[in-house]
Amino acid sequence: MDSRGLFSVPCTCRTYIYDAFDQLVEVRDASGQWMAKFTYDDSGKRTSMTTANGTIYFHYHQDKVIYETDENGNIITEYTWDDEGNPVSMTKNGQTYYYHLNGHGDVVALTDSNGNVVAEYEYDAWGNILRQTGALASENPYRYAGYRYDEVTGLYYLMSRYYDADMGRFLMRDTFHGFEDDPLSLNQYAYTKNNPVMYVDPDGNFAISIERVKYALKYGLRGWLASYFGWSTADQIVAGSVAILDKVSKAVQEIIKGYKAGKAINTVFKKALNEVLIGRGYKNEILKIVRSQARKIGTKVALKGITKISFWWTDIALFSGYTVIGYYKYHK
């Protein structure tokens, strides 16, 4: 580790070279020969990668690469993404391929337009690739947790930092210094607070527990429904409404993005719920599911609640308010 706290020789086979902004600009092998070189724009996003095969230029929409070009400006690969930031498709050499992810967000397979598997992957908990097969396995850059993997260096690029799955550590310090009441967050090199199964870190900043956020959202849903049905009936509706929780969980990515932007947690939940429930049109779907479950319960309280329930701004305020309560109750 050098005087700036950067790993420069993490093992006997690699040397990492950084610029004045602590950005990785070159990787060299054991003999001192360069393996890869990188450039960045003013915002810190990586704009090019040069290897023995030539230079690839990256073009972004926000923080997602939407296409790559070669040294002559020709588009060589295009990507599409869903609303939660997951890769959907890759188009290369005139053919489109589709991503398949597991519950952790790992890319486990790639299929062509006919459904044929052209790449498959297996990982350990830290993102080390245990097995990869298929004609496009090496060409597809998006792997573990949807992160971009550099085949030449064996590093994952997480926007603000590079992650070495073999070490289970980042190469650079986190610019976020952690929380005093969360000791594991104070280690600025640790990946996902040393718990990669429960946490994700999509942009190289501090990790957030997806399970904690989901718990908070479930609690918020119960609190909102309780205002119409009472807690007992609300619990029954939520317990029998897996589809509701699927819809509500769509807010998770928005919440994580807002939290990392340094906003107050109550503001983050309100913004996310506005976006998911109103902006993305889930409001009517959720109301339909709630009414259906209430009819199945069939009690006077449930049937009376059906006639009153709505989804106005006051409802969203209740939803977000109880979600914040649930977020803090998760510690107990």
MARRO-932174 format. One record per residue (C-alpha): x, y, z; residue number from 1; residue in three letters. Coordinates in pm, 1 decimal, m for minus. Layout:
// MARRO-932174
        x        y        z   i  aa
        X        Y        Z NUM ALA
...
// end
This chain:
// MARRO-932174
        x        y        z   i  aa
      0.0      0.0      0.0   1 MET
    141.5    342.1    m90.0   2 ASP
    135.3    669.9    106.2   3 SER
   m206.3    760.4    m38.0   4 ARG
   m360.9    435.6     82.8   5 GLY
   m377.5    274.0   m262.2   6 LEU
   m292.7    m88.7   m328.1   7 PHE
     m7.1    m75.4   m577.6   8 SER
    128.9   m431.3   m547.6   9 VAL
   m150.6   m652.8   m410.5  10 PRO
     29.5   m970.2   m517.2  11 CYS
    348.6  m1079.3   m693.9  12 THR
    190.0  m1074.4  m1039.1  13 CYS
     32.7   m730.5  m1079.3  14 ARG
    125.9   m364.0  m1043.0  15 THR
   m147.8    m99.0  m1032.8  16 TYR
    m67.2    257.2  m1138.0  17 ILE
   m285.7    556.4  m1044.9  18 TYR
   m310.6    918.2  m1157.0  19 ASP
   m323.1   1228.4   m936.1  20 ALA
   m698.6   1175.7   m886.4  21 PHE
   m646.9    821.5   m748.8  22 ASP
   m792.0    669.8  m1066.3  23 GLN
   m648.3    342.1  m1191.7  24 LEU
   m481.9    422.7  m1525.1  25 VAL
   m261.1    120.1  m1588.8  26 GLU
   m219.1   m243.6  m1488.2  27 VAL
    116.0   m419.8  m1541.6  28 ARG
    206.2   m786.6  m1518.6  29 ASP
    495.8   m944.1  m1323.3  30 ALA
    746.1   m860.5  m1597.9  31 SER
    647.7   m493.6  m1597.2  32 GLY
    459.6   m508.2  m1927.0  33 GLN
    132.3   m318.5  m1938.6  34 TRP
   m185.4   m526.8  m1961.9  35 MET
   m449.8   m254.7  m1968.8  36 ALA
   m473.6    124.0  m1969.5  37 LYS
   m776.2    338.0  m1877.8  38 PHE
   m896.7    695.5  m1926.3  39 THR
  m1174.3    886.0  m1744.8  40 TYR
  m1390.5   1193.7  m1798.7  41 ASP
  m1422.3   1491.4  m1563.5  42 ASP
  m1693.4   1317.0  m1360.7  43 SER
  m1472.5   1011.7  m1302.1  44 GLY
  m1651.0    772.2  m1539.4  45 LYS
  m1422.7    541.5  m1733.6  46 ARG
  m1423.3    642.4  m2099.7  47 THR
  m1179.8    396.9  m2256.9  48 SER
   m987.9     75.3  m2205.5  49 MET
   m680.3    m16.3  m2407.7  50 THR
   m546.7   m372.0  m2420.4  51 THR
   m335.7   m570.6  m2666.0  52 ALA
   m652.6   m605.2  m2875.7  53 ASN
   m694.8   m228.5  m2919.6  54 GLY
   m897.7     49.7  m2758.5  55 THR
  m1265.7     42.1  m2666.5  56 ILE
  m1453.1    366.6  m2592.4  57 TYR
  m1749.9    369.4  m2353.4  58 PHE
  m2059.3    586.5  m2407.4  59 HIS
  m2302.1    638.7  m2119.2  60 TYR
  m2657.5    728.6  m2031.9  61 HIS
  m2621.0    841.6  m1672.4  62 GLN
  m2406.3    567.4  m1515.5  63 ASP
  m2482.1    287.7  m1764.2  64 LYS
  m2283.6    203.4  m2078.0  65 VAL
  m2528.5    203.6  m2368.0  66 ILE
  m2277.7    143.8  m2647.0  67 TYR
  m1907.7     95.1  m2718.4  68 GLU
  m1704.1    214.4  m3015.2  69 THR
  m1370.5    114.5  m3163.7  70 ASP
  m1077.7    339.0  m3257.7  71 GLU
  m1253.5    438.2  m3582.0  72 ASN
  m1577.6    539.8  m3412.6  73 GLY
  m1768.9    230.2  m3522.5  74 ASN
  m2029.8     98.0  m3278.6  75 ILE
  m1921.5   m252.5  m3179.6  76 ILE
  m2155.1   m334.5  m2889.1  77 THR
  m2484.8   m195.0  m2757.1  78 GLU
  m2659.3   m254.3  m2423.5  79 TYR
  m3007.9   m200.0  m2280.8  80 THR
  m3103.9   m174.6  m1912.4  81 TRP
  m3421.9   m202.4  m1706.6  82 ASP
  m3556.2     56.9  m1461.3  83 ASP
  m3366.5   m102.9  m1171.8  84 GLU
  m3030.9    m77.8  m1348.7  85 GLY
  m3003.3   m445.3  m1446.6  86 ASN
  m2864.0   m543.6  m1787.8  87 PRO
  m3134.2   m661.2  m2029.4  88 VAL
  m2961.6   m718.5  m2362.5  89 SER
  m2632.6   m698.3  m2548.9  90 MET
  m2617.9   m650.9  m2926.6  91 THR
  m2292.7   m751.1  m3094.9  92 LYS
  m2210.1   m828.6  m3458.9  93 ASN
  m2574.4   m780.0  m3554.0  94 GLY
  m2701.3  m1035.3  m3299.9  95 GLN
  m2892.6   m955.7  m2980.0  96 THR
  m2840.7  m1159.0  m2664.5  97 TYR
  m3042.9  m1150.7  m2342.8  98 TYR
  m2926.5  m1151.0  m1981.7  99 TYR
  m3057.9  m1387.1  m1713.4 100 HIS
  m2998.4  m1290.9  m1349.4 101 LEU
  m3042.4  m1470.3  m1018.1 102 ASN
  m3184.4  m1318.3   m699.1 103 GLY
  m2851.8  m1160.3   m604.9 104 HIS
  m2834.2   m981.0   m939.6 105 GLY
  m2558.9  m1204.8  m1079.4 106 ASP
  m2561.1  m1267.5  m1453.3 107 VAL
  m2590.1  m1646.6  m1468.7 108 VAL
  m2665.4  m1690.3  m1838.4 109 ALA
  m2690.8  m1521.2  m2175.6 110 LEU
  m2924.7  m1647.5  m2449.3 111 THR
  m2968.5  m1562.5  m2815.6 112 ASP
  m3294.7  m1462.8  m2986.8 113 SER
  m3387.5  m1831.4  m3023.8 114 ASN
  m3339.4  m1904.5  m2655.7 115 GLY
  m3011.7  m2089.9  m2702.1 116 ASN
  m2766.5  m2049.6  m2413.7 117 VAL
  m2448.0  m1882.0  m2536.0 118 VAL
  m2289.3  m1817.3  m2195.6 119 ALA
  m2326.9  m1953.7  m1842.0 120 GLU
  m2153.1  m1853.5  m1518.4 121 TYR
  m2109.2  m1973.0  m1160.9 122 GLU
  m1961.3  m1756.8   m883.0 123 TYR
  m1864.1  m1785.2   m520.8 124 ASP
  m2008.4  m1541.1   m265.8 125 ALA
  m1737.2  m1282.4   m335.7 126 TRP
  m1771.8  m1283.3   m713.4 127 GLY
  m1486.8  m1513.6   m812.1 128 ASN
  m1586.8  m1692.3  m1130.5 129 ILE
  m1589.9  m2064.8  m1054.0 130 LEU
  m1705.8  m2174.2  m1397.4 131 ARG
  m1793.7  m2014.0  m1729.7 132 GLN
  m1899.8  m2187.4  m2047.8 133 THR
  m2034.8  m2090.1  m2387.5 134 GLY
  m1917.9  m1912.9  m2700.3 135 ALA
  m1982.4  m1564.3  m2559.1 136 LEU
  m1874.9  m1629.6  m2199.4 137 ALA
  m1554.3  m1427.5  m2233.8 138 SER
  m1701.8  m1156.9  m2457.2 139 GLU
  m1984.9  m1058.7  m2221.7 140 ASN
  m1848.4   m804.5  m1970.0 141 PRO
  m2136.5   m802.0  m1718.7 142 TYR
  m2106.5  m1073.0  m1456.7 143 ARG
  m2133.0  m1098.5  m1075.4 144 TYR
  m2398.9   m865.6   m924.4 145 ALA
  m2430.6   m711.4  m1270.7 146 GLY
  m2086.8   m548.9  m1233.1 147 TYR
  m1862.3   m494.6  m1531.9 148 ARG
  m1577.1   m746.6  m1538.0 149 TYR
  m1247.9   m681.2  m1715.0 150 ASP
  m1136.0  m1014.5  m1854.6 151 GLU
   m773.8   m902.8  m1898.0 152 VAL
   m717.5   m773.2  m1544.3 153 THR
   m965.4   m988.8  m1353.1 154 GLY
  m1106.4   m677.7  m1182.9 155 LEU
  m1466.0   m557.7  m1151.1 156 TYR
  m1527.3   m191.6  m1237.2 157 TYR
  m1785.2    m39.4   m999.3 158 LEU
  m1776.9    317.9  m1131.9 159 MET
  m1600.0    487.9   m841.4 160 SER
  m1360.1    201.7   m765.3 161 ARG
  m1222.6   m132.4   m880.9 162 TYR
  m1301.1   m449.9   m689.7 163 TYR
  m1071.5   m754.1   m667.7 164 ASP
  m1290.0  m1057.5   m594.0 165 ALA
   m984.7  m1270.9   m519.1 166 ASP
   m894.4  m1042.0   m227.0 167 MET
  m1256.6   m957.0   m148.5 168 GLY
  m1143.4   m594.8   m128.4 169 ARG
  m1148.5   m270.0   m322.5 170 PHE
   m818.5   m133.4   m454.5 171 LEU
   m896.3    223.5   m344.4 172 MET
  m1038.0    379.0    m30.0 173 ARG
  m1408.6    457.0    m16.4 174 ASP
  m1470.1    832.0    m31.5 175 THR
  m1751.2    770.6    217.2 176 PHE
  m1596.2    739.0    564.6 177 HIS
  m1867.6    522.7    721.6 178 GLY
  m2104.9    551.9   1015.6 179 PHE
  m1980.6    572.4   1374.6 180 GLU
  m2255.8    335.1   1489.8 181 ASP
  m2165.5     80.4   1219.0 182 ASP
  m1799.7    m26.3   1275.0 183 PRO
  m1784.1   m247.3    965.0 184 LEU
  m1864.8     53.7    745.8 185 SER
  m1549.1    226.9    873.8 186 LEU
  m1318.7     m9.0    681.1 187 ASN
  m1279.2    188.3    359.1 188 GLN
  m1146.6   m106.9    157.3 189 TYR
  m1403.1   m366.2    266.8 190 ALA
  m1650.5   m494.0      9.1 191 TYR
  m2013.5   m490.8    131.1 192 THR
  m1904.3   m480.6    495.4 193 LYS
  m1759.6   m833.1    449.7 194 ASN
  m2108.2   m972.1    385.5 195 ASN
  m2150.7  m1014.1      6.9 196 PRO
  m2453.1  m1242.4     42.2 197 VAL
  m2670.9   m983.4    217.5 198 MET
  m2535.3   m660.0     69.1 199 TYR
  m2471.2   m502.0   m270.4 200 VAL
  m2251.3   m210.7   m375.3 201 ASP
  m2348.7   m108.0   m730.2 202 PRO
  m2124.4    198.1   m762.3 203 ASP
  m1834.0    130.1   m527.5 204 GLY
  m1963.5    347.5   m245.2 205 ASN
  m2093.9    212.5     86.3 206 PHE
  m2320.4    m90.6     87.2 207 ALA
  m2689.0   m102.8    175.8 208 ILE
  m2878.8   m407.0    299.3 209 SER
  m3145.7   m498.8     45.6 210 ILE
  m3319.6   m709.9    309.6 211 GLU
  m3342.2   m413.9    547.3 212 ARG
  m3499.6   m197.0    279.8 213 VAL
  m3747.4   m470.3    184.9 214 LYS
  m3843.4   m510.8    550.2 215 TYR
  m3898.8   m134.7    575.9 216 ALA
  m4117.9   m132.3    265.3 217 LEU
  m4325.8   m423.4    394.0 218 LYS
  m4373.8   m241.8    724.0 219 TYR
  m4475.2     72.9    535.4 220 GLY
  m4733.6   m121.1    337.1 221 LEU
  m4878.3   m266.4    657.8 222 ARG
  m4893.8     76.9    819.1 223 GLY
  m5077.7    229.8    525.2 224 TRP
  m5328.8    m56.1    504.4 225 LEU
  m5384.8    m41.2    881.1 226 ALA
  m5529.3    308.7    840.8 227 SER
  m5817.1    149.2    644.7 228 TYR
  m5840.4   m204.2    782.4 229 PHE
  m5670.4   m204.5   1123.2 230 GLY
  m5342.7   m384.0   1194.3 231 TRP
  m5483.5   m734.2   1222.5 232 SER
  m5658.3   m728.4    885.3 233 THR
  m5366.1   m540.5    727.8 234 ALA
  m5133.8   m822.1    837.7 235 ASP
  m5361.3  m1077.6    671.9 236 GLN
  m5375.2   m878.8    347.9 237 ILE
  m4997.6   m839.8    330.6 238 VAL
  m4936.8  m1205.9    419.1 239 ALA
  m5158.4  m1315.1    131.4 240 GLY
  m5032.2  m1064.0   m120.7 241 SER
  m4694.2  m1171.3   m251.5 242 VAL
  m4765.1   m972.0   m567.2 243 ALA
  m4790.8   m651.1   m363.7 244 ILE
  m4447.8   m706.6   m214.3 245 LEU
  m4307.0   m772.0   m560.8 246 ASP
  m4440.5   m435.9   m675.9 247 LYS
  m4321.7   m253.7   m366.4 248 VAL
  m3972.7   m402.3   m392.0 249 SER
  m3933.2   m214.0   m719.5 250 LYS
  m3859.0     89.5   m504.4 251 ALA
  m3541.1    m61.0   m363.8 252 VAL
  m3303.5     66.9   m632.4 253 GLN
  m3447.7    417.9   m615.5 254 GLU
  m3403.6    416.3   m238.7 255 ILE
  m3042.5    303.4   m263.4 256 ILE
  m2959.3    570.3   m521.5 257 LYS
  m3117.8    842.9   m312.2 258 GLY
  m2948.0    728.4      6.9 259 TYR
  m2607.9    733.2   m160.8 260 LYS
  m2673.8   1084.5   m283.3 261 ALA
  m2674.0   1189.8     82.0 262 GLY
  m3043.8   1268.1    117.6 263 LYS
  m3234.7   1222.9    443.1 264 ALA
  m3383.2    873.9    461.7 265 ILE
  m3743.1    999.7    493.0 266 ASN
  m3695.5   1206.0    174.8 267 THR
  m3550.0    904.8     m2.7 268 VAL
  m3843.2    676.7     80.6 269 PHE
  m4097.7    941.0    m18.8 270 LYS
  m3923.6    999.6   m352.5 271 LYS
  m3896.8    627.7   m423.9 272 ALA
  m4259.2    554.7   m340.7 273 LEU
  m4380.2    849.1   m549.2 274 ASN
  m4178.4    716.5   m841.1 275 GLU
  m4286.9    354.8   m809.1 276 VAL
  m4649.4    394.5   m704.7 277 LEU
  m4744.0    698.4   m911.6 278 ILE
  m4478.8    749.1  m1179.5 279 GLY
  m4463.7    385.5  m1286.0 280 ARG
  m4833.7    320.5  m1257.3 281 GLY
  m4830.9     52.3   m988.2 282 TYR
  m5095.1    234.8   m783.7 283 LYS
  m5396.6     79.0   m956.1 284 ASN
  m5238.6   m267.1   m958.0 285 GLU
  m5174.9   m253.5   m584.5 286 ILE
  m5527.5   m128.3   m512.4 287 LEU
  m5668.4   m413.9   m719.2 288 LYS
  m5464.9   m672.6   m528.1 289 ILE
  m5553.7   m522.0   m189.1 290 VAL
  m5926.6   m523.2   m266.8 291 ARG
  m5908.7   m880.4   m391.6 292 SER
  m5736.4   m998.3    m73.4 293 GLN
  m5981.2   m805.3    147.1 294 ALA
  m6276.0   m975.1    m24.9 295 ARG
  m6115.6  m1314.5     38.6 296 LYS
  m6087.0  m1233.1    409.7 297 ILE
  m6454.1  m1134.4    402.0 298 GLY
  m6490.5   m978.6    748.2 299 THR
  m6696.5   m663.8    805.6 300 LYS
  m6379.2   m465.8    870.6 301 VAL
  m6222.2   m589.3    548.0 302 ALA
  m6529.9   m526.5    334.8 303 LEU
  m6580.5   m181.0    485.3 304 LYS
  m6217.7    m94.0    416.1 305 GLY
  m6262.7   m178.7     48.0 306 ILE
  m6515.8    102.6      9.0 307 THR
  m6283.2    359.0    168.0 308 LYS
  m5935.1    274.8     43.1 309 ILE
  m5767.8    515.5   m200.1 310 SER
  m5418.8    619.9   m301.8 311 PHE
  m5388.9    997.6   m261.4 312 TRP
  m5088.3   1198.7   m144.9 313 TRP
  m5189.3   1144.4    216.9 314 THR
  m5174.3    769.3    155.0 315 ASP
  m4823.0    793.0     14.0 316 ILE
  m4722.8   1006.3    312.3 317 ALA
  m4851.3    732.6    545.6 318 LEU
  m4675.9    465.0    339.7 319 PHE
  m4341.1    647.5    343.8 320 SER
  m4376.1    745.8    710.0 321 GLY
  m4429.5    388.6    825.2 322 TYR
  m4151.6    274.4    591.2 323 THR
  m3905.1    499.7    774.2 324 VAL
  m4026.3    354.7   1106.1 325 ILE
  m3974.4      5.0    966.4 326 GLY
  m3625.4     97.8    850.8 327 TYR
  m3519.2    183.3   1205.1 328 TYR
  m3715.5   m101.9   1365.5 329 LYS
  m3505.1   m347.0   1163.2 330 TYR
  m3222.3   m300.1   1414.1 331 HIS
  m3438.6   m426.8   1701.3 332 LYS
// end
